[in-house]
């Protein structure tokens, strides 16, 4: 029999003051900058100072967010760790490549190279927690977090493990941001103010962040919601069919969904998918990327938002609700995609 999956702890380090757990209580929507940077916590409160100097920002964000999520779930040691990341530890990759050029390929220290791999974040979290269980990193573009979430949930449903730590993390560096701007992935600065609902041009407001969650087969007083299902496809010929099939396999129809959280990002190249999905659903639509910005694992922040909506029962106006607010929220659907690729659906249910 399939075990149910519950979200018992969460933490988001983002461009908003979300780290302390206050659900969108002190938000400042930034419509002027085309790149948003995270509000970083005091890492020294969670990591030994001697270790911090050897860690990239992605590793530090991952460790601190995971510790906070575990603390909220009252769990000291997870049985497994699954992390999704689109770019991995870019900061250390750049350090190593720059050293190769500056030193003419001689007298190179291996530290930056060793720490530049995508699985460094998950590995460092395991070392910090002394977790010797399964440790997986998923690198799959805009569905990296969904890949990690799907694997973690599958292990719990099959009874292989009883709890797991899962998250999504990505960091920015000046050099990568320059490349993204040249490739029109990031909107030009002169187009400000920016809006996710008014897609006038290509590109997005780019960002970074780390969001981690504790999944378990047991519900407790800390439980946010139940994870009912997650699905993703790299190439979706028909978004309407994709959504319909997803609902059908969960024995639901369109009218059973009370809220839809859309990853609409203001990119004119992404309009078709978002328009189709949002027009198909007759429920209230919410948005989050005007708060977090967009990046490969931004859907992890959306997952954090959805979990808090279900637990608190509040729908802040900052989420820009479209439609009549429901009296009760039972089923919540999260939809995301990027440039028509990597379309994903996550179904959360109130407990």
Secondary structure, 3 states (H helix, E strand, C coil): CCCCEEEEEEEEECCCCCCCCCCCCCCCCCCCCCECCCCCCCHHHCCCHHHHCCCCHHHHHHHHHHHHHHHHCCCCCCCEEEEECCCCCHHHHHHHHHHHHHCCCCCCCCHHHHCCCCCHHHHHHHHHHCCCCEEEEECCHHHHHHHHHHHHHHHHHCCCCCEEEEEEEECCCHHHHHHHHHCCCECCHHHCCCCCCCCCECCECECCEEEEEEEECCCCCCCCEEEEEEEEEEECCCHHHHHHHHHHHCCCCHHHCCEEEECCCCEHHHHHHHHHHHHHCCCEEEECHHHHCECCCHHHHHHHHHHHHHHHCCCCHHHCCECCCCCCCCEEEEEEEECCEEEEEEEEECC
